[in-house]
Amino acid sequence: MFVSVILDMSSDEHREAAEKILKIFAFKEGGKNIYESLTIGETTLARLKRDLDKISDSYDVIYFYQFPMEQTLVVSSLIKKRWKRRVIKGDMTPPDVQ
């Protein structure tokens, strides 16, 4: 499963702690405050979310973009210390090109 993590941390200390955790979970930096993994499983992802939750505060924002999960895009976010999850379903077959 492909997972992208976007960090918007309230302090450099929180950002550095989050980056350290992401590197432990073998995420690669894709850009400033953007990390990606092609190999993370669902149980490992749940553990990553718990670890990031522990080091964050209510001013930190973290987004997870997961694809594919049963042919859907799943967007999870940690905002004000509350997790939200959005599931976007749709036909994943490319349109015919004419």
N, C-alpha and C positions, 0 to 999 in steps of 0.2 A: 504494500500500500504506500502511496506517496503522501507524505505529510510535510506541510510547510508551516513554520511557526514565525509569527510576527511579534516582536517585542516593542512595547512602548512603556518603558519602566520610569519610575519617578525619580530615581537617583542612579548615579554611576555605580554605586555599591550593589544595588539590586540588579542592574544590567549585567555587571560582571559575574554575580552569583548565578544568574540565569544562563549566561553564556557557558559558564563552567559546567553546569548540569547538562546543557544541550550537547556539549562536546563529549561528556561521559557517555551519553546515549548515542554517540556516533553521528550526530547531525553535522552537516557541512554548512559553512557560511555561504549564503547565496547573494548577499548584499548587506548593506548596513541594517542591522537589527532584523535580518531575515535568515532563517535557518531551514534546511531541507534534509529529508531522509527518504530514501526509496525502499528501505528494508525493515522498517519498524513494524512490529506486530501489535495487535490490539491490547494484549496484557501489558506489554512494555510501554505502550502509549499511556495507558491508565496510570502506571507507576510514574512516568514522566510528569503527567499532569499533577499528581499528588506532590511530587518533589518541587515543582515550580510554584504550586499553591502555597507551600510552606515558607518560601523565601519572599513572597510578594506581600504587598500591603494594599490598602483600598485605593491608592493612587496609581497603581500599576495596571496596565492593560496588556493581555496576551491573547492572541488569536491563533487558532489551529485550523488549517485547511486540510481535510482528509479526502483523498480520492484514489481509487473507487472503493466505496463500501456498498456492496450490493447495488451497483450501478447508480449511485447517488453521490453527491458532493455533501460532505458534512462540515459545517463551520461551527467550531466550539470557541467560546470566548470567556475569559475571566475578566470581569469588569466590576470594580468595587467589591472584590472578594466574593463574587457570586458567579457561578458557572451558568452559561446559557448554551443551548445547542440548537442549531438550525439545520434542517435536512432539506436539501434541494433535489427533488427527483425529476427525472425526465428521460426522454428517449436519448440514449447515448450513441445511436448510430448516426454517422455523418450524413448530411443531406446529399442527394444525387446532384452531381455537377453536370450541367448541360451546356 
